[in-house]
């Protein structure tokens, strides 16, 4: 977790992020104190959930996200011209409306409630 924090956050935020991730429980947890192990685990899970957008830290430094990566509207309009992304969304919406009964029937097989 420490490496994750150091890769994802500026140095000025490390201490606060360590604490948010459960560092206060770490020493006792490593001595097989299960109460603190559970606390550490809960803190780490909450930290990861709260910082899910930073899960892409592995890309840090590998790509210039502003110049080398395009997603959504920027990507589709780049490929096929202005308006392509919205046309694509309209196609998916139309297909979803038309196929709704078939989609519901398919996923209904997995509903265990």
C-alpha positions, 0 to 999 in steps of 0.5 A: 500500500505504501508504494501505491500511495507514493506512486499515486500522491505527491509527497506532501500528501503521503503521511495523510494517505498512510493514515487513511489507509490504516497505518495506525493498525499496521504494527499491531497487525503484524504481531498477529493481533487479529483485531488490528489486522481486521482494522487494517484490512477495513481501512485499506479496503475503504481507502482503495474504494475511496481512491478507485480512480487512482487504481490506474497508477501503474500507467503513471509516467508511461503515457501522456494522458492528455496527448496520447490517450483518447476516450469516449467522444474524443476517441470516436469523433477522432476516428470517424468525424464530429458527431460519431460518438453521439450517433454511436450512443443513439445506436446502442440506445435504440438496440437496447430499447428494441432488444429489452425483452430479450436482454431481460430474459437473458439476465433474468436467468442469473437473478437469484432473489 
